[in-house]
Amino acid sequence: LIPFDVLKSTEPENSLSPNEQGINILTEAGWKINEDGFMEKKSSNGTEILRFKIATGNVPELITIAEYVVSEWRKIGVDVSLEIFESNDLNNNIIRPRKYDALFFGEVIGRDLDFYAFWHSSQRNDPGLNIANYANIDVDKYLESVRSNQESEETLEMYRKFEQEIQKDNPAVFLYTPDFIYILPKNLEGTLPRNISTPSERFMNVHEWYLETDTVWSIFQ
């Protein structure tokens, strides 16, 4: 995949749109748009059409965004199609055997920020969750260091290096991070969590919430 974040990062440097930049990248790589509007490349083995399938789960949010991604790819001449699977089918027949051209999926990291299962090379095969099949010796070292080190400053430094390697290799296209937005009564008081990684975590300090207060004389305290 051509990483959309890379295309966007270059936008201020010229007047081309992201789609125009994408076409330029493909053209420089030897692809040309044919009479049907799709990118093709000729070689000694014949003519190859640039096409692939994106697999995702039967979830409204995933489908909506995946359809948008497909439409953007098709605008620059890439023949992309969308395959939608029920959860069990997606997990057992697509993700576990790694049978996909491209996969539109999400990562739930959790509050401990442990990326090992998603990016360490040892997790490329089932039941590991390295669904990008990514392998980088330095990334392995950084993730292992994070697991064995409790010092926050050193952990942050390892994650900075991990991030730099991921950005350099572009093993996946990172599209967005969803926000959890909940409406609360105006009179609800207490310390509410600022960041949550799963919907249920909004209740993790529910014992500190309150609606009303009473004045208690000091002699009764």
C-alpha positions as CSV (number, residue, x, y, z in Angstrom):
1,L,0.0,0.0,0.0
2,I,1.1,3.6,-0.6
3,P,0.9,5.1,2.9
4,F,-1.5,8.0,2.9
5,D,0.3,9.7,5.8
6,V,3.4,9.9,3.6
7,L,1.4,11.5,0.8
8,K,-0.1,14.0,3.2
9,S,3.2,14.9,4.7
10,T,4.5,16.0,1.3
11,E,1.5,18.1,0.4
12,P,2.8,21.4,1.8
13,E,5.9,21.2,-0.4
14,N,4.0,21.3,-3.7
15,S,0.6,22.2,-5.1
16,L,-0.4,18.6,-6.1
17,S,-3.3,16.9,-4.3
18,P,-2.6,13.5,-2.5
19,N,-4.2,11.7,-5.4
20,E,-2.0,13.4,-7.9
21,Q,1.0,12.6,-5.8
22,G,-0.1,9.0,-5.6
23,I,-0.4,8.8,-9.4
24,N,3.1,10.3,-9.7
25,I,4.6,7.7,-7.3
26,L,3.0,4.9,-9.3
27,T,4.1,6.4,-12.6
28,E,7.7,6.7,-11.4
29,A,7.5,3.0,-10.5
30,G,6.6,2.1,-14.1
31,W,2.8,2.0,-13.9
32,K,0.6,3.6,-16.5
33,I,-3.2,4.1,-16.7
34,N,-4.7,1.9,-19.4
35,E,-7.8,2.5,-21.5
36,D,-10.0,1.0,-18.7
37,G,-8.7,3.5,-16.2
38,F,-6.5,1.1,-14.2
39,M,-2.8,1.1,-13.6
40,E,-0.9,-1.5,-15.6
41,K,2.8,-2.4,-16.1
42,K,4.2,-4.3,-19.0
43,S,7.1,-6.8,-18.6
44,S,8.6,-9.8,-20.3
45,N,5.9,-11.9,-18.6
46,G,3.0,-9.9,-20.0
47,T,0.8,-7.1,-18.7
48,E,0.1,-6.8,-15.0
49,I,-2.9,-4.9,-13.6
50,L,-2.4,-3.2,-10.2
51,R,-5.2,-4.8,-8.2
52,F,-5.7,-6.2,-4.7
53,K,-8.4,-7.0,-2.2
54,I,-9.0,-5.5,1.2
55,A,-10.5,-7.8,3.8
56,T,-12.3,-6.4,6.9
57,G,-15.0,-7.4,9.4
58,N,-18.7,-6.9,9.2
59,V,-18.8,-3.9,11.5
60,P,-20.5,-0.6,10.3
61,E,-17.5,1.6,11.3
62,L,-15.0,-0.7,9.5
63,I,-17.1,-1.0,6.4
64,T,-17.7,2.7,6.1
65,I,-14.0,3.6,6.3
66,A,-12.9,0.7,4.2
67,E,-15.3,1.7,1.4
68,Y,-13.8,5.2,1.5
69,V,-10.3,3.8,1.3
70,V,-11.3,1.7,-1.7
71,S,-12.8,4.7,-3.5
72,E,-9.6,6.7,-2.9
73,W,-7.5,3.9,-4.4
74,R,-9.7,3.6,-7.4
75,K,-9.4,7.3,-8.1
76,I,-5.7,6.9,-8.8
77,G,-6.3,3.8,-11.0
78,V,-5.8,0.9,-8.6
79,D,-8.3,-1.9,-9.0
80,V,-9.2,-2.5,-5.4
81,S,-12.2,-4.5,-4.1
82,L,-13.6,-5.0,-0.6
83,E,-14.2,-8.3,1.0
84,I,-16.4,-8.3,4.2
85,F,-16.4,-11.2,6.6
86,E,-18.3,-12.1,9.8
87,S,-16.1,-12.0,12.9
88,N,-15.5,-15.7,13.3
89,D,-14.8,-16.2,9.6
90,L,-12.4,-13.3,9.5
91,N,-10.4,-14.5,12.5
92,N,-10.3,-18.2,11.7
93,N,-10.1,-18.2,7.9
94,I,-8.4,-14.9,7.0
95,I,-6.3,-13.5,9.8
96,R,-5.1,-16.7,11.5
97,P,-3.7,-18.3,8.2
98,R,-2.7,-14.8,7.0
99,K,-4.8,-15.2,3.8
100,Y,-5.3,-11.6,2.6
101,D,-3.8,-9.1,0.1
102,A,-4.5,-6.3,2.6
103,L,-6.4,-6.2,5.9
104,F,-8.3,-3.3,7.3
105,F,-8.3,-4.0,11.1
106,G,-7.7,-2.3,14.4
107,E,-5.3,-2.7,17.3
108,V,-6.5,-2.4,20.9
109,I,-3.3,-1.7,22.7
110,G,-4.6,-1.2,26.2
111,R,-3.4,1.1,29.0
112,D,0.0,-0.6,29.4
113,L,1.1,0.3,25.8
114,D,2.6,-3.1,25.1
115,F,3.1,-3.3,21.3
116,Y,5.0,-6.7,21.5
117,A,2.1,-8.9,20.2
118,F,1.5,-6.6,17.2
119,W,5.0,-5.8,16.0
120,H,7.6,-8.3,17.3
121,S,8.8,-10.7,14.5
122,S,8.1,-13.7,16.7
123,Q,4.4,-12.9,16.5
124,R,4.1,-13.1,12.7
125,N,2.4,-16.5,12.8
126,D,-0.8,-17.5,14.5
127,P,-1.6,-17.0,17.3
128,G,0.5,-13.9,17.1
129,L,-1.1,-10.6,16.2
130,N,1.7,-9.3,13.9
131,I,-0.7,-9.3,11.0
132,A,1.6,-7.0,8.9
133,N,4.1,-9.9,8.9
134,Y,6.6,-7.3,10.0
135,A,10.2,-8.2,10.9
136,N,12.8,-5.8,12.1
137,I,15.7,-6.7,14.3
138,D,15.9,-3.3,15.9
139,V,12.2,-3.2,16.6
140,D,12.4,-6.6,18.3
141,K,15.2,-5.3,20.5
142,Y,13.3,-2.2,21.5
143,L,10.1,-4.1,22.3
144,E,12.0,-6.7,24.4
145,S,13.7,-3.9,26.3
146,V,10.4,-2.3,27.1
147,R,9.1,-5.5,28.6
148,S,12.2,-6.0,30.8
149,N,12.7,-2.4,31.9
150,Q,10.5,-0.6,34.4
151,E,12.3,2.8,34.1
152,S,9.8,5.2,32.5
153,E,12.4,7.4,30.8
154,E,14.2,4.5,29.2
155,T,10.9,3.0,28.2
156,L,9.8,6.2,26.4
157,E,13.2,6.3,24.6
158,M,12.7,2.8,23.4
159,Y,9.2,3.6,22.1
160,R,10.6,6.7,20.3
161,K,13.1,4.5,18.5
162,F,10.4,1.9,17.8
163,E,8.2,4.7,16.3
164,Q,11.1,5.9,14.1
165,E,11.7,2.4,12.7
166,I,8.0,1.9,12.0
167,Q,7.7,5.3,10.2
168,K,10.8,4.4,8.1
169,D,9.6,1.0,7.1
170,N,5.9,1.8,6.6
171,P,4.7,-1.8,7.2
172,A,1.2,-0.6,7.6
173,V,-1.0,2.4,6.8
174,F,-2.2,4.0,10.0
175,L,-5.5,5.7,9.3
176,Y,-7.0,7.0,12.5
177,T,-7.5,6.6,16.3
178,P,-11.2,6.6,17.4
179,D,-12.4,8.9,20.2
180,F,-14.7,7.8,22.9
181,I,-17.1,10.6,23.7
182,Y,-19.7,10.2,26.5
183,I,-22.3,12.7,27.6
184,L,-22.5,13.2,31.4
185,P,-25.0,15.1,33.6
186,K,-23.8,18.6,34.5
187,N,-24.1,17.9,38.2
188,L,-22.0,14.7,38.1
189,E,-18.8,15.3,40.2
190,G,-15.8,13.3,40.9
191,T,-12.5,12.5,39.2
192,L,-13.4,11.2,35.7
193,P,-10.7,9.3,33.7
194,R,-9.1,11.5,31.1
195,N,-8.1,8.7,28.8
196,I,-9.7,5.3,28.2
197,S,-8.7,2.5,25.9
198,T,-11.9,0.5,26.0
199,P,-15.5,1.7,26.6
200,S,-15.8,-0.1,30.0
201,E,-12.9,1.8,31.4
202,R,-15.1,4.9,31.9
203,F,-16.4,3.1,35.0
204,M,-13.1,2.3,36.5
205,N,-13.4,5.0,39.2
206,V,-17.2,5.0,39.4
207,H,-16.9,4.7,43.2
208,E,-15.6,8.3,43.2
209,W,-18.6,9.8,41.4
210,Y,-21.2,11.8,43.3
211,L,-24.2,14.1,42.5
212,E,-24.9,15.9,45.8
213,T,-22.9,17.0,48.8
214,D,-23.9,17.8,52.4
215,T,-22.2,20.1,54.9
216,V,-20.9,18.2,57.9
217,W,-20.0,20.2,61.0
218,S,-16.4,19.7,62.1
219,I,-17.5,18.4,65.5
220,F,-19.1,15.4,63.8
221,Q,-16.0,14.5,61.8
